[in-house]
Amino acid sequence: MSELHFVNLTELVVLYAYANLLTIRFDHDWVPPFQLQSIKVDTCDLGPAFPRWLRSQEFLTDIDLSNTSIKDTLPDWFWNSSSSTIMDINLSHNKISGVLPASLESMATLMLLNLSSNLLRGRIPVLPPNLQALDLSSNSLSGSLPSSISSQLGYLFLSHNYLHGSIPSSYVCDLLQLFALDLSNNQISGEIPRCRPEGSQLLFVNLASNKLRGKVPDSIGYLGNLQFLHLNNNSLFGRIPSSLQNCSRLAVIDLGNNKFSGSIPAWIGQSLRNLQVLLLRSNMFSGHIPLQLGRSSNLQIIDLSNNRLSGSVPHSFGNFSAMISASKSMASTVSNIMDFALSSFVASESISLVTKGDEFSFSTILRFVKSIDLSNNDLSGVIPPEIGSLFALQTLNLHDSKNNGRHEVIGNSGPIIQ
């Protein structure tokens, strides 16, 4: 497409050409005969230069140029000219470089900003006062986490950067509209903030792969709406706080690769009946696997590997009804809840599993995975025959345990037994 296709479209206010492979090329000095209010051309080939003709568009409210092959810096005029009317900006999945301008603070109408998966660097400036969703993940941003954030913020994604320092207490204690917080894969240190966030709306918390230390605060039990908790790959220690049983809607718990100790709480099976993924691998848990864990009938992924667990595998593991059927049992949670979105913002649930020493990441197919990993513990005794009823089980890993009994293929699809 070129400017010739638009020369007579003087009344054009909306331009949607998204989800296709169109190539759009305009002359460098082209001035359109129209004034757009909305443009959405994601996945088109628009780059490599940032389109200068947008400078003439004075009434734009939303811009989606995501995944359009832009390899450029964002000009100053873009931020200045957009400050009066723009509400939604999505420039994700390009190769946009440079730093975020200080003028970002003055964009009072901006509610959604998605610049994820680019090449941005430098510090995060003061943010717009009415921002509701911010995604700056997968860039090269550095410095500390911004302490002054809109109280209206619902989605905050800053993962996969080089951010450091501690987590501002306001993120957990004061942002009562916040639904999703992802600070994973940074260099964040210190402890998880302690407070009583009564009225918190948090559904999704991902603090994985940082340098967090200390104990998980008892105040986490006040996050009554929490459904996804990722604290893996840190230096957290102590016992799993009993207050977590108050988060009865939890579907995913990942505490792997920390220094947690003590026994695995029986209340996980008694109180967390919606739990579908439990990852406690590579910690220092000891004692027996609680029989009550079998009451979490919705569990379809359980990884207790690389701990100090003893005793036998509970017969109650045969109660994992989600592993009996091959249906996508996580669909109601992962598709409908974790695919929560505000405009172009989507938080994709993803976990990592270890099979034969190799780590695999599952996201879009997570709902189909059925796995039990109890390897590298001090388990003994006979493998309970009830596990043979888990027809949809795909991976059963008992490597380096002392279980007796014949290792046989079970289930229609034939799981991998290690």
PyMOL commands that set and color helices and strands:
alter all, ss='L'
color gray80, all
select helices_A, chain A and resi 3-5+52-56+76-81+102-106+170-173+218-222+242-246+267-271+291-295+315-319+321-323+331-338+366-368+385-389
alter helices_A, ss='H'
color red, helices_A
select strands_A, chain A and resi 14-16+38-40+62-64+88-90+97-99+112-114+119-122+133-135+140-144+155-157+162-165+180-182+187-190+204-206+211-214+228-230+235-238+252-254+259-262+277-279+284-288+301-303+308-311+341-342+345-346+351-355+358-362+371-373+378-382+395-397+402-404+416-417
alter strands_A, ss='S'
color yellow, strands_A
deselect
rebuild
show_as cartoon
